[in-house]
Amino acid sequence: TSNIYAPNIVTSVNGVTGAVKVGRSISVYAPTTTDNITMFYTSNALTLTNIESVLRGSGTGVTFSVRYDTDRSATGTEVVTSGIKCLNTTTGLSTTSFNNGTISASSFVWLTVSGVSGNPNELSVTLEF
C-alpha cells in the first residue's frame, strides 16, 4: 500500500479576472495498482476546470482515475473515461477535458491507480474547481 499525503485546500488567485480557483490535492508516495484512496467528500456539486498531475522519481508513467459517487463502496463515475496517463516529471500534465466533469452533491471523491510503469516515488494530483 502506498503512503499518502493530503494537504489542505489549495487556492490561487487569477489576477486577470479576479476569480479564485479552489482545489484539492493529494500526493501518493510509491503508487501501486492497488491504490484506491478517498480524497474528500463534498456536500455541494462541483464543476471541475482542471486536473493537474505530475510524477517524481524514476517512474515513467502512472495511469489513474478520479471517481465520485454518493456511495463510496460503488465503482463510481470516472471523471475521465479510461483514466489519465501521467508521464510528466517536470512541468506536469494539465487535463481540462472531462467525460463527467460535474461532481454530484453529497459525493465522495477518490483516486484509483490502474497502471504503473517503472518505480515512481510520487504521484501528485490536484483537482481545480
CYANA upper distance limits for C-alpha pairs under 8 A (distance plus 0.5 A):
  1 THR  CA     31 PRO  CA      8.37
  1 THR  CA     32 THR  CA      7.53
  1 THR  CA     34 THR  CA      7.67
  1 THR  CA     35 ASP  CA      7.23
  2 SER  CA     28 VAL  CA      6.89
  2 SER  CA     29 TYR  CA      6.06
  2 SER  CA     30 ALA  CA      5.92
  2 SER  CA     31 PRO  CA      5.97
  2 SER  CA     32 THR  CA      7.11
  2 SER  CA     35 ASP  CA      7.38
  3 ASN  CA     28 VAL  CA      6.51
  3 ASN  CA     29 TYR  CA      5.45
  3 ASN  CA     30 ALA  CA      7.44
  4 ILE  CA     26 ILE  CA      7.71
  4 ILE  CA     27 SER  CA      6.12
  4 ILE  CA     28 VAL  CA      5.00
  4 ILE  CA     29 TYR  CA      6.18
  5 TYR  CA     26 ILE  CA      6.51
  5 TYR  CA     27 SER  CA      5.64
  5 TYR  CA     28 VAL  CA      7.03
  5 TYR  CA     29 TYR  CA      8.33
  6 ALA  CA     25 SER  CA      6.78
  6 ALA  CA     26 ILE  CA      5.06
  6 ALA  CA     27 SER  CA      6.74
  6 ALA  CA     39 MET  CA      8.05
  7 PRO  CA     24 ARG  CA      8.43
  7 PRO  CA     25 SER  CA      6.94
  7 PRO  CA     26 ILE  CA      7.24
  8 ASN  CA     24 ARG  CA      7.68
  8 ASN  CA     25 SER  CA      8.09
  9 ILE  CA     22 VAL  CA      7.60
  9 ILE  CA     23 GLY  CA      6.37
  9 ILE  CA     24 ARG  CA      5.65
  9 ILE  CA     25 SER  CA      7.65
 10 VAL  CA     22 VAL  CA      6.55
 10 VAL  CA     23 GLY  CA      5.56
 10 VAL  CA     24 ARG  CA      6.40
 10 VAL  CA     25 SER  CA      7.58
 11 THR  CA     20 VAL  CA      7.44
 11 THR  CA     21 LYS  CA      6.26
 11 THR  CA     22 VAL  CA      5.25
 11 THR  CA     23 GLY  CA      6.68
 12 SER  CA     20 VAL  CA      6.51
 12 SER  CA     21 LYS  CA      6.03
 12 SER  CA     22 VAL  CA      7.38
 13 VAL  CA     18 GLY  CA      7.06
 13 VAL  CA     19 ALA  CA      6.74
 13 VAL  CA     20 VAL  CA      5.26
 13 VAL  CA     21 LYS  CA      6.90
 14 ASN  CA     18 GLY  CA      5.87
 14 ASN  CA     19 ALA  CA      6.04
 14 ASN  CA     20 VAL  CA      6.72
 14 ASN  CA     21 LYS  CA      7.95
 15 GLY  CA     19 ALA  CA      8.06
 21 LYS  CA    128 GLU  CA      6.97
 21 LYS  CA    129 PHE  CA      6.58
 22 VAL  CA    128 GLU  CA      6.21
 22 VAL  CA    129 PHE  CA      6.00
 23 GLY  CA    126 THR  CA      7.02
 23 GLY  CA    127 LEU  CA      5.68
 23 GLY  CA    128 GLU  CA      4.66
 23 GLY  CA    129 PHE  CA      6.39
 24 ARG  CA     39 MET  CA      8.42
 24 ARG  CA    126 THR  CA      6.07
 24 ARG  CA    127 LEU  CA      5.78
 24 ARG  CA    128 GLU  CA      7.24
 25 SER  CA     39 MET  CA      8.46
 25 SER  CA    124 SER  CA      7.73
 25 SER  CA    125 VAL  CA      6.10
 25 SER  CA    126 THR  CA      4.63
 25 SER  CA    127 LEU  CA      6.81
 26 ILE  CA     39 MET  CA      7.43
 26 ILE  CA    124 SER  CA      6.30
 26 ILE  CA    125 VAL  CA      5.97
 26 ILE  CA    126 THR  CA      7.00
 27 SER  CA    122 GLU  CA      7.07
 27 SER  CA    123 LEU  CA      6.13
 27 SER  CA    124 SER  CA      4.74
 27 SER  CA    125 VAL  CA      6.89
 28 VAL  CA    122 GLU  CA      5.99
 28 VAL  CA    123 LEU  CA      5.64
 28 VAL  CA    124 SER  CA      6.79
 29 TYR  CA    121 ASN  CA      6.12
 29 TYR  CA    122 GLU  CA      4.81
 29 TYR  CA    123 LEU  CA      7.00
 30 ALA  CA    119 ASN  CA      7.63
 30 ALA  CA    120 PRO  CA      6.40
 30 ALA  CA    121 ASN  CA      5.20
 30 ALA  CA    122 GLU  CA      5.97
 30 ALA  CA    123 LEU  CA      8.19
 31 PRO  CA     35 ASP  CA      7.30
 31 PRO  CA     62 VAL  CA      8.41
 31 PRO  CA    113 VAL  CA      7.80
 31 PRO  CA    116 VAL  CA      7.81
 31 PRO  CA    120 PRO  CA      7.48
 31 PRO  CA    121 ASN  CA      7.88
 31 PRO  CA    122 GLU  CA      7.09
 31 PRO  CA    123 LEU  CA      7.25
 32 THR  CA    113 VAL  CA      7.05
 32 THR  CA    114 SER  CA      8.42
 32 THR  CA    115 GLY  CA      8.02
 32 THR  CA    116 VAL  CA      6.94
 33 THR  CA    112 THR  CA      8.25
 33 THR  CA    113 VAL  CA      5.46
 33 THR  CA    114 SER  CA      5.37
 33 THR  CA    115 GLY  CA      6.10
 33 THR  CA    116 VAL  CA      7.08
 34 THR  CA    112 THR  CA      8.13
 34 THR  CA    113 VAL  CA      7.12
 34 THR  CA    114 SER  CA      7.95
 35 ASP  CA    111 LEU  CA      8.14
 35 ASP  CA    112 THR  CA      5.97
 35 ASP  CA    113 VAL  CA      5.91
 36 ASN  CA    110 TRP  CA      7.47
 36 ASN  CA    111 LEU  CA      6.26
 36 ASN  CA    112 THR  CA      4.93
 36 ASN  CA    113 VAL  CA      7.33
 37 ILE  CA    110 TRP  CA      5.95
 37 ILE  CA    111 LEU  CA      5.75
 37 ILE  CA    112 THR  CA      6.93
 38 THR  CA    108 PHE  CA      7.72
 38 THR  CA    109 VAL  CA      6.61
 38 THR  CA    110 TRP  CA      4.68
 38 THR  CA    111 LEU  CA      6.94
 39 MET  CA    108 PHE  CA      8.19
 39 MET  CA    109 VAL  CA      6.08
 39 MET  CA    110 TRP  CA      5.40
 39 MET  CA    111 LEU  CA      7.30
 40 PHE  CA    108 PHE  CA      6.44
 40 PHE  CA    109 VAL  CA      5.94
 40 PHE  CA    110 TRP  CA      7.52
 41 TYR  CA    106 SER  CA      7.60
 41 TYR  CA    107 SER  CA      6.23
 41 TYR  CA    108 PHE  CA      4.83
 41 TYR  CA    109 VAL  CA      6.54
 42 THR  CA     46 LEU  CA      8.42
 42 THR  CA    105 ALA  CA      6.74
 42 THR  CA    106 SER  CA      6.07
 42 THR  CA    107 SER  CA      6.07
 42 THR  CA    108 PHE  CA      7.00
 42 THR  CA    109 VAL  CA      8.34
 43 SER  CA    105 ALA  CA      5.56
 43 SER  CA    106 SER  CA      4.82
 43 SER  CA    107 SER  CA      7.27
 44 ASN  CA    104 SER  CA      7.63
 44 ASN  CA    105 ALA  CA      4.76
 44 ASN  CA    106 SER  CA      6.86
 45 ALA  CA    102 THR  CA      7.31
 45 ALA  CA    103 ILE  CA      5.95
 45 ALA  CA    104 SER  CA      5.12
 45 ALA  CA    105 ALA  CA      4.56
 45 ALA  CA    106 SER  CA      8.06
 46 LEU  CA    102 THR  CA      6.11
 46 LEU  CA    103 ILE  CA      5.54
 46 LEU  CA    104 SER  CA      7.28
 46 LEU  CA    105 ALA  CA      7.87
 46 LEU  CA    129 PHE  CA      6.98
 47 THR  CA    101 GLY  CA      6.36
 47 THR  CA    102 THR  CA      4.85
 47 THR  CA    103 ILE  CA      6.74
 47 THR  CA    129 PHE  CA      6.09
 48 LEU  CA    101 GLY  CA      5.81
 48 LEU  CA    102 THR  CA      6.72
 48 LEU  CA    103 ILE  CA      8.16
 48 LEU  CA    127 LEU  CA      7.46
 48 LEU  CA    128 GLU  CA      6.35
 48 LEU  CA    129 PHE  CA      5.03
 49 THR  CA     96 THR  CA      6.51
 49 THR  CA    101 GLY  CA      8.34
 49 THR  CA    127 LEU  CA      8.41
 49 THR  CA    128 GLU  CA      6.17
 49 THR  CA    129 PHE  CA      5.79
 50 ASN  CA     94 SER  CA      7.02
 50 ASN  CA     95 THR  CA      6.08
 50 ASN  CA     96 THR  CA      5.24
 50 ASN  CA     97 SER  CA      8.47
 50 ASN  CA    127 LEU  CA      6.59
 50 ASN  CA    128 GLU  CA      5.65
 50 ASN  CA    129 PHE  CA      7.65
 51 ILE  CA     94 SER  CA      6.33
 51 ILE  CA     95 THR  CA      5.54
 51 ILE  CA     96 THR  CA      7.08
 51 ILE  CA    125 VAL  CA      7.36
 51 ILE  CA    126 THR  CA      6.13
 51 ILE  CA    127 LEU  CA      5.19
 51 ILE  CA    128 GLU  CA      6.76
 52 GLU  CA     92 GLY  CA      7.04
 52 GLU  CA     93 LEU  CA      6.10
 52 GLU  CA     94 SER  CA      5.13
 52 GLU  CA     95 THR  CA      6.85
 52 GLU  CA    125 VAL  CA      6.19
 52 GLU  CA    126 THR  CA      5.59
 52 GLU  CA    127 LEU  CA      7.11
 53 SER  CA     86 CYS  CA      7.04
 53 SER  CA     88 ASN  CA      8.44
 53 SER  CA     92 GLY  CA      5.93
 53 SER  CA     93 LEU  CA      5.67
 53 SER  CA     94 SER  CA      7.16
 53 SER  CA    123 LEU  CA      7.61
 53 SER  CA    124 SER  CA      5.98
 53 SER  CA    125 VAL  CA      4.95
 53 SER  CA    126 THR  CA      6.92
 54 VAL  CA     86 CYS  CA      7.06
 54 VAL  CA     87 LEU  CA      8.05
 54 VAL  CA     88 ASN  CA      6.06
 54 VAL  CA     89 THR  CA      6.18
 54 VAL  CA     90 THR  CA      7.74
 54 VAL  CA     91 THR  CA      7.76
 54 VAL  CA     92 GLY  CA      4.89
 54 VAL  CA     93 LEU  CA      6.70
 54 VAL  CA    123 LEU  CA      6.45
 54 VAL  CA    124 SER  CA      5.93
 54 VAL  CA    125 VAL  CA      7.37
 55 LEU  CA     59 GLY  CA      7.84
 55 LEU  CA     61 GLY  CA      8.17
 55 LEU  CA     62 VAL  CA      8.41
 55 LEU  CA     86 CYS  CA      7.66
 55 LEU  CA     87 LEU  CA      7.54
 55 LEU  CA     88 ASN  CA      6.42
 55 LEU  CA     89 THR  CA      5.20
 55 LEU  CA     90 THR  CA      8.32
 55 LEU  CA     92 GLY  CA      8.02
 55 LEU  CA    120 PRO  CA      7.22
 55 LEU  CA    121 ASN  CA      8.05
 55 LEU  CA    122 GLU  CA      6.16
 55 LEU  CA    123 LEU  CA      5.22
 55 LEU  CA    124 SER  CA      6.94
 56 ARG  CA     89 THR  CA      6.05
 56 ARG  CA    120 PRO  CA      6.60
 56 ARG  CA    121 ASN  CA      6.05
 56 ARG  CA    122 GLU  CA      5.53
 56 ARG  CA    123 LEU  CA      7.07
 57 GLY  CA     89 THR  CA      8.00
 57 GLY  CA    119 ASN  CA      7.79
 57 GLY  CA    120 PRO  CA      5.36
 57 GLY  CA    121 ASN  CA      5.28
 57 GLY  CA    122 GLU  CA      7.26
 58 SER  CA    118 GLY  CA      7.00
 58 SER  CA    119 ASN  CA      6.13
 58 SER  CA    120 PRO  CA      5.61
 58 SER  CA    121 ASN  CA      7.50
 59 GLY  CA    116 VAL  CA      8.22
 59 GLY  CA    117 SER  CA      6.40
 59 GLY  CA    118 GLY  CA      4.74
 59 GLY  CA    119 ASN  CA      4.92
 59 GLY  CA    120 PRO  CA      4.13
 59 GLY  CA    121 ASN  CA      7.64
 60 THR  CA     87 LEU  CA      6.25
 60 THR  CA     88 ASN  CA      8.44
 60 THR  CA    116 VAL  CA      8.48
 60 THR  CA    117 SER  CA      5.87
 60 THR  CA    118 GLY  CA      6.01
 60 THR  CA    119 ASN  CA      8.14
 60 THR  CA    120 PRO  CA      7.60
 61 GLY  CA     85 LYS  CA      7.13
 61 GLY  CA     86 CYS  CA      6.06
 61 GLY  CA     87 LEU  CA      4.94
 61 GLY  CA     88 ASN  CA      8.12
 61 GLY  CA    115 GLY  CA      8.33
 61 GLY  CA    116 VAL  CA      6.35
 61 GLY  CA    117 SER  CA      5.47
 61 GLY  CA    118 GLY  CA      7.60
 61 GLY  CA    120 PRO  CA      8.16
 62 VAL  CA     85 LYS  CA      6.14
 62 VAL  CA     86 CYS  CA      5.87
 62 VAL  CA     87 LEU  CA      7.24
 62 VAL  CA    113 VAL  CA      7.74
 62 VAL  CA    114 SER  CA      8.27
 62 VAL  CA    115 GLY  CA      6.03
 62 VAL  CA    116 VAL  CA      5.05
 62 VAL  CA    117 SER  CA      6.82
 62 VAL  CA    123 LEU  CA      8.08
 63 THR  CA     83 GLY  CA      6.77
 63 THR  CA     84 ILE  CA      5.90
 63 THR  CA     85 LYS  CA      4.65
 63 THR  CA     86 CYS  CA      6.70
 63 THR  CA    113 VAL  CA      6.43
 63 THR  CA    114 SER  CA      6.11
 63 THR  CA    115 GLY  CA      5.27
 63 THR  CA    116 VAL  CA      6.95
 64 PHE  CA     83 GLY  CA      5.84
 64 PHE  CA     84 ILE  CA      5.91
 64 PHE  CA     85 LYS  CA      7.01
 64 PHE  CA     86 CYS  CA      8.45
 64 PHE  CA    111 LEU  CA      7.35
 64 PHE  CA    112 THR  CA      6.04
 64 PHE  CA    113 VAL  CA      4.76
 64 PHE  CA    114 SER  CA      6.25
 64 PHE  CA    115 GLY  CA      7.56
 65 SER  CA     78 GLU  CA      6.90
 65 SER  CA     79 VAL  CA      7.72
 65 SER  CA     80 VAL  CA      7.40
 65 SER  CA     82 SER  CA      7.90
 65 SER  CA     83 GLY  CA      4.96
 65 SER  CA     84 ILE  CA      6.67
 65 SER  CA    111 LEU  CA      6.14
 65 SER  CA    112 THR  CA      5.76
 65 SER  CA    113 VAL  CA      6.94
 65 SER  CA    114 SER  CA      8.19
 66 VAL  CA     78 GLU  CA      6.38
 66 VAL  CA     79 VAL  CA      6.23
 66 VAL  CA     80 VAL  CA      7.84
 66 VAL  CA     83 GLY  CA      8.00
 66 VAL  CA    109 VAL  CA      7.55
 66 VAL  CA    110 TRP  CA      6.23
 66 VAL  CA    111 LEU  CA      5.14
 66 VAL  CA    112 THR  CA      7.08
 67 ARG  CA     76 GLY  CA      5.86
 67 ARG  CA     77 THR  CA      5.62
 67 ARG  CA     78 GLU  CA      4.99
 67 ARG  CA     79 VAL  CA      6.39
 67 ARG  CA    109 VAL  CA      6.21
 67 ARG  CA    110 TRP  CA      5.84
 67 ARG  CA    111 LEU  CA      6.77
 67 ARG  CA    112 THR  CA      8.20
 68 TYR  CA     72 ARG  CA      8.35
 68 TYR  CA     76 GLY  CA      5.56
 68 TYR  CA     77 THR  CA      5.82
 68 TYR  CA     78 GLU  CA      7.40
 68 TYR  CA     79 VAL  CA      8.26
 68 TYR  CA    103 ILE  CA      7.12
 68 TYR  CA    104 SER  CA      8.31
 68 TYR  CA    107 SER  CA      6.55
 68 TYR  CA    108 PHE  CA      5.98
 68 TYR  CA    109 VAL  CA      4.92
 68 TYR  CA    110 TRP  CA      6.79
 69 ASP  CA     74 ALA  CA      7.50
 69 ASP  CA     76 GLY  CA      5.47
 69 ASP  CA     77 THR  CA      6.89
 69 ASP  CA    104 SER  CA      7.93
 69 ASP  CA    107 SER  CA      5.45
 69 ASP  CA    108 PHE  CA      6.12
 69 ASP  CA    109 VAL  CA      7.45
 70 THR  CA    104 SER  CA      8.38
 70 THR  CA    105 ALA  CA      8.45
 70 THR  CA    106 SER  CA      6.22
 70 THR  CA    107 SER  CA      4.64
 70 THR  CA    108 PHE  CA      6.38
 71 ASP  CA     76 GLY  CA      8.29
 71 ASP  CA    107 SER  CA      7.82
 71 ASP  CA    108 PHE  CA      7.74
 72 ARG  CA     76 GLY  CA      8.01
 72 ARG  CA    108 PHE  CA      6.63
 77 THR  CA    100 ASN  CA      7.88
 78 GLU  CA     82 SER  CA      8.22
 78 GLU  CA     83 GLY  CA      7.88
 78 GLU  CA     99 ASN  CA      8.24
 78 GLU  CA    100 ASN  CA      7.20
 79 VAL  CA     83 GLY  CA      8.40
 79 VAL  CA     98 PHE  CA      6.32
 79 VAL  CA     99 ASN  CA      6.31
 79 VAL  CA    100 ASN  CA      5.09
 79 VAL  CA    101 GLY  CA      6.09
 80 VAL  CA     84 ILE  CA      7.35
 80 VAL  CA     97 SER  CA      8.21
 80 VAL  CA     98 PHE  CA      5.63
 80 VAL  CA     99 ASN  CA      5.74
 80 VAL  CA    100 ASN  CA      7.10
 80 VAL  CA    101 GLY  CA      8.41
 81 THR  CA     98 PHE  CA      8.47
 81 THR  CA     99 ASN  CA      6.76
 86 CYS  CA     92 GLY  CA      8.47
 86 CYS  CA     93 LEU  CA      6.91
 87 LEU  CA     93 LEU  CA      8.32
 88 ASN  CA     92 GLY  CA      5.79
 88 ASN  CA     93 LEU  CA      6.75
103 ILE  CA    107 SER  CA      7.65
116 VAL  CA    120 PRO  CA      8.46
